[in-house]
Amino acid sequence: MGKILDLARNMANMILTSFGFESDITLTKDDLTVIIQGLALVHHLSFDTENQTVNSKNAHITVSESSLIAVNFPYRNAKNEVFLRGVLVSFEDSNGISKTYIVKENFADETLGTIVLNLGLYVE
Amino acid sequence: MLNNLIPAQAFELIRDAIGRVLTAEFANQMTLGAAIILPNIYLERTCPIDKEELPVINVIYAESQNYDENTSFTSIFDNKFLIEVYTNSPTTPTTDGDKKSALANVKLMGMIRAILMDHKNLYLDFTDKFIQSRKVQSIARTQPRISNDAENTISGTLEVHYVAEETTETETGTLGILFNTVVKLENTEKGYKFTII
């Protein structure tokens, strides 16, 4: 493995987990609940239809595969592909208010070992 | 010179009446036990809609085409109105949010069609029968252009047409007494909104 690629992977993992911008993120799948560190972002999104604009919300997190491996969280399916759709995700916002989301889409960067998870609102 | 104030035109009266009738009928449907979230109904809203306001129905005047039978004083217009429907939904343990939002959107559009096409509402809430006919031209879901909306927003549009006589005379479109409830059009910070008094 190239040293620079290895360095980039380590840097990506560090930025996501301990660089100072990380949040505590709770992941729940079936009966398994773990807490990892990653980037958690919620911001405005203009839902653009052919009609009026709806001011909506975008929520997504970015985590490293290393974090998931460290807590034994099953993030790959039987075909060894990254698949986290349906996993419940919760984290606190700037005011300490925790909301729960569900993973709608997962985008894995298998070069750096990072995963972006697009989230949808979830209520019990 | 005209020696009278120009009254509201038929297409203005009809647009407002569509909103009133939908407001009264949806309130009544809730009373009857309809399994929906009561929509907020707006008139000609162009201010962006906030996710916390959904479901929202927005009644918009689109266009009038000179249809037929021009006389010195009157003409028959085919008036087109757009009724936009916006819904959203979170995911729950039993239903995906995107599916639930889409089902709610289609449900509301179907109810709007049923309300407007019911024979009781042919003349909306007018006693003057200046409306000659009406039809729902189309019902269309707009496709989301983005997938990363946490709220699962869905929109759809009904295109409805009302053929009515347009006149320069002082046609005021007297309100009928078709409903037990009274609907008020009030000016809110988000624009004109229909509410039940």
Interface residues (C-beta under 8 A of the other chain):
Chain A: V42 L45 S46 F47 D48 T49 E50 N51 Q52 T53 V54 N55 S56 K57 N58 A59 H60 Y101 I102 K104 E105 N118 L119 G120 L121 Y122 V123 E124
Chain B: R45 T46 P48 I49 D50 K51 L54 N58 L82 E84 Y86 N88 P90 T91 T92 P93 G97 D98 T142 P144 R145 I146 S147 N148 D149 A150 E151 N152 T153 S155 T157
